[in-house]
Every structure is written in structure tokens, then in C-alpha cells.
Amino acid sequence: MNWLVTGGCGFIGTALIRSLREEGGHAVRVVDNLSVGTREDLAAAGDFVEVSSGELGPMVSGEHLELVAGDITDDDLALRAARGADIIVHFAANTGVMPSVEDPRGDCMSNVVGTLNYLEAARHAGIRRFIFASSGGTIIGEAEPPIHEEMPPHPVAPYGASKLAGEGYCSAYFRTFGVESVALRFGNVYGPLSGHKNSVVARFIKRAVEGEVLEIYGDGTQTRDFIYVDDLIRAVRLSATVDGVGGEVFQIATSAETTVQELTDRLLPALTAAGIDGIEVRKTAARRGEVRRNYADTSKAQRMLGWRAEVGLDEGLRRTVDWFVRG
Ligand SMILES: NC(=O)c1ccc[n+]([C@@H]2O[C@H](COP(=O)([O-])OP(=O)(O)OC[C@H]3O[C@@H](n4cnc5c(N)ncnc54)[C@H](O)[C@@H]3O)[C@@H](O)[C@H]2O)c1
């Protein structure tokens, strides 16, 4: 298949590309503005050819990887990049709560207008499937977990609002134009290739490796649903191929509720096993815009995609620490 992957130089994008390269036979075109992911990050996923946006032709079949350096707010680039693609996986976004609190307008431009641009590109290029990277906890907001697809959304941060708007456009483009959009609401994703991420698992491992204090924001009783990246990539790939899921939204997480304190307690043995000892943990002020409790009911994904998470937290943390320490 011909895959157009926005944000393909990032954590989850490079993991998807690795998985496609391992299987072989796929053509992949990446559009990324290189604000977070880098050419080196993409090169670690596979040899690529960089094409300037001015000389961009339609995608052709056969195994290859292309990079187009450009921004998803460029609507003309979106239309040209999508020609010849079978599927769009839309990962590029402002990915954080804090940046969205600091710059709500910038978050909106990337996450709402950027998403609209690639849905428009899918419509004009006649692309069948459009996969949207959404976010469960930030869309639903404060609610009694487990969260699920039928809960009314009350975003807390601008990031949740912009992802919810993206889901709204996905629904509209399916119902009005027949673009088979699939919105996947990811839990907290962790795993190899996340060296640049500021999420709790990546941040703690990086700080431990540097001999720095691990800072828990708040009292550590806040909960999250931590999903290992390989499980997530299986869900993305199933969403690209399973019939009858156009216009649907899925929670993609593990259904396990873990406090940040428990996560820390389970990470420390993995760090010790990798030779990192004497780690200090400290509690600091809580952060604005974050929900207190979050884990997801994933039964819809199990029923309609035939998917469930398989990698347990201890095993996932062990593999992640191993990647950070040994590469
Ligand atoms: N990592 C998680 O835990 C998590 C959880 C929920 C949802 N998501 C969503 O999954 C997607 C991928 O997340 P990730 O963790 O791989 O993030 P990432 O920051 O590692 O990757 C995002 C990539 O998009 C690129 N990018 C950002 N803004 C862009 C723009 N305006 N134009 C073009 N490229 C741009 C960046 O350079 C980067 O390479 C995002 O949409 C994110 O919101 C991630």
C-alpha cells in the first residue's frame, strides 16, 4: 500500500514506518516540518529520499521511503502530497497539553486546520482511509473512568479541544464525503524511539540516566493508561485494513489504571536491572490543564478491530529502559 504519514519523523510515526519496513512492500511518504522529529530520527527507521515540495509528484507503488519537509498548515502541499496515496495516517500535531496552554492559537492551527487540510487532501485524492491520532483523556476531561467512546466530551486543555475538533471533522468527512476516517484515542504511549518526548516514562528514564531527580507533579495519585508503542502500531495498522470502521472512534489503551506513583515504583526495578541505581524521587507542584484520573474501556476496539493490548507494563518498561540505555 501507499502510505502518507504526517509527523512521520516523530515517536509514533517512526515506529509505524519501522513496522511497515519490516513487513516490506510498502511505499511511505512522510510530511513533517522537523520541529520535533529529525532527519536522523527518520533515517533510524529506514533509508529515505528527501523530495522538495516543489518537485513532488504522485506517490508510486513499490518499497521506498520519502521525506517532504513541510508544514501541515500548508493546504497546497497537503493536496499535492496525497496524490497516489491509498491511506493517510495523520500524526503531525502539537502533541502536548502545556504548549497548548501557552499557545492555544498555535495549537488550533496545527491540530484543527492541519487536520482539515489532510481530510481535504483525502477527499480530493479519493483516499479511502484516513487515520487520525486522537487522545482519550484530554478530550473527555474530568469524568469517572473508565472512559469510553460514548461519554460526553468536556476537554480541560486547549489540546483536548483541538483533538475533539479534529474528531468532529473526521466524522463530517465520512458522513458528507465518504472519507473513511478512523479516530484512535491513544492512551499514554511509551516505548523505544521516544528519546525526545517529555511524557512521564521518557522523562523519568532520561533523568535517571543523567543522575537527575525524578519529579512527580502533584501527589502521585493521578492515574493514566500506559500503552506500549508496539501494541499501538498494531491498532493503527488494523484500522487501515479492517472493513466497516469508517467514521468510528476507538479508545486505544490497555484498560489498566496506574497511578504515577505506581508507575515510578515499577520503573525503578527496570532501571536498577539496567545498572542505574541511587535514583531520587521528589514530589513537586501539580500542573494546570491535566486530568486527575484516566484509563479507558477498550472493548469497542476489541469487538470491531479485533485488537487488544498485549504487552504488560513491566515488560514494556523493561524494553523501553533497555532501548534508552543500550540503543
Ligand atoms: N505519544 C502519546 O502518548 C500520544 C497520546 C495521545 C495522542 N498522541 C498523538 O499521536 C500523534 C503522534 O505523537 P508522537 O508522540 O509521535 O509525537 P512527536 O512529537 O514525537 O511526533 C510528531 C511529529 O509531527 C511533527 N510536526 C509537529 N507539528 C507539525 C506541523 N505543524 N507540520 C508538520 N509536522 C509537524 C513533528 O516534527 C514530529 O516529528 C500526535 O498527533 C499526538 O497528539 C500521542
The ligand as an SDF file (V2000), in Angstrom:
LIG
                    3D

 44 48  0  0  0  0  0  0  0  0999 V2000
    2.6560    9.9750   22.4970 N   0  0  0  0  0  0  0  0  0  0  0  0
    1.4810    9.8940   23.1330 C   0  0  0  0  0  0  0  0  0  0  0  0
    1.3940    9.4420   24.2830 O   0  0  0  0  0  0  0  0  0  0  0  0
    0.2050   10.3520   22.4460 C   0  0  0  0  0  0  0  0  0  0  0  0
   -1.0060   10.2350   23.1390 C   0  0  0  0  0  0  0  0  0  0  0  0
   -2.1840   10.6610   22.5200 C   0  0  0  0  0  0  0  0  0  0  0  0
   -2.1460   11.1600   21.2290 C   0  0  0  0  0  0  0  0  0  0  0  0
   -0.9450   11.2770   20.5870 N   0  0  0  0  0  0  0  0  0  0  0  0
   -0.9450   11.8330   19.2250 C   0  0  0  0  0  0  0  0  0  0  0  0
   -0.1990   10.9860   18.3680 O   0  0  0  0  0  0  0  0  0  0  0  0
    0.4390   11.7560   17.3560 C   0  0  0  0  0  0  0  0  0  0  0  0
    1.9270   11.4420   17.2970 C   0  0  0  0  0  0  0  0  0  0  0  0
    2.5100   11.7270   18.5730 O   0  0  0  0  0  0  0  0  0  0  0  0
    4.0550   11.4750   18.8690 P   0  0  0  0  0  0  0  0  0  0  0  0
    4.1370   11.0730   20.3010 O   0  0  0  0  0  0  0  0  0  0  0  0
    4.6710   10.6110   17.8200 O   0  0  0  0  0  0  0  0  0  0  0  0
    4.6010   12.9650   18.7650 O   0  0  0  0  0  0  0  0  0  0  0  0
    6.0150   13.5170   18.1930 P   0  0  0  0  0  0  0  0  0  0  0  0
    6.1270   14.9200   18.6640 O   0  0  0  0  0  0  0  0  0  0  0  0
    7.1050   12.5630   18.5130 O   0  0  0  0  0  0  0  0  0  0  0  0
    5.7830   13.4990   16.6240 O   0  0  0  0  0  0  0  0  0  0  0  0
    5.0290   14.4740   15.9550 C   0  0  0  0  0  0  0  0  0  0  0  0
    5.7480   14.8130   14.6620 C   0  0  0  0  0  0  0  0  0  0  0  0
    4.9570   15.7850   13.9770 O   0  0  0  0  0  0  0  0  0  0  0  0
    5.8220   16.8300   13.5030 C   0  0  0  0  0  0  0  0  0  0  0  0
    5.0260   18.0500   13.4730 N   0  0  0  0  0  0  0  0  0  0  0  0
    4.5530   18.7640   14.5260 C   0  0  0  0  0  0  0  0  0  0  0  0
    3.8590   19.8220   14.1000 N   0  0  0  0  0  0  0  0  0  0  0  0
    3.8780   19.7770   12.7410 C   0  0  0  0  0  0  0  0  0  0  0  0
    3.3380   20.6100   11.7230 C   0  0  0  0  0  0  0  0  0  0  0  0
    2.6360   21.7250   12.0260 N   0  0  0  0  0  0  0  0  0  0  0  0
    3.5540   20.2660   10.4330 N   0  0  0  0  0  0  0  0  0  0  0  0
    4.2820   19.1600   10.1140 C   0  0  0  0  0  0  0  0  0  0  0  0
    4.8300   18.3550   11.0360 N   0  0  0  0  0  0  0  0  0  0  0  0
    4.6260   18.6510   12.3390 C   0  0  0  0  0  0  0  0  0  0  0  0
    6.9780   16.8890   14.4830 C   0  0  0  0  0  0  0  0  0  0  0  0
    8.1670   17.4070   13.9020 O   0  0  0  0  0  0  0  0  0  0  0  0
    7.1290   15.4130   14.8880 C   0  0  0  0  0  0  0  0  0  0  0  0
    8.0810   14.7540   14.0780 O   0  0  0  0  0  0  0  0  0  0  0  0
    0.1200   13.2140   17.6890 C   0  0  0  0  0  0  0  0  0  0  0  0
   -0.9840   13.6370   16.9160 O   0  0  0  0  0  0  0  0  0  0  0  0
   -0.2560   13.1850   19.1530 C   0  0  0  0  0  0  0  0  0  0  0  0
   -1.1220   14.2410   19.5110 O   0  0  0  0  0  0  0  0  0  0  0  0
    0.2270   10.8780   21.1580 C   0  0  0  0  0  0  0  0  0  0  0  0
  1  2  1  0
  2  3  2  0
  2  4  1  0
  4  5  1  0
  4 44  2  0
  5  6  2  0
  6  7  1  0
  7  8  2  0
  8  9  1  0
  8 44  1  0
  9 10  1  0
  9 42  1  0
 10 11  1  0
 11 12  1  0
 11 40  1  0
 12 13  1  0
 13 14  1  0
 14 15  2  0
 14 16  1  0
 14 17  1  0
 17 18  1  0
 18 19  2  0
 18 20  1  0
 18 21  1  0
 21 22  1  0
 22 23  1  0
 23 24  1  0
 23 38  1  0
 24 25  1  0
 25 26  1  0
 25 36  1  0
 26 27  1  0
 26 35  1  0
 27 28  2  0
 28 29  1  0
 29 30  1  0
 29 35  2  0
 30 31  1  0
 30 32  2  0
 32 33  1  0
 33 34  2  0
 34 35  1  0
 36 37  1  0
 36 38  1  0
 38 39  1  0
 40 41  1  0
 40 42  1  0
 42 43  1  0
M  CHG  2   8   1  16  -1
M  END
$$$$
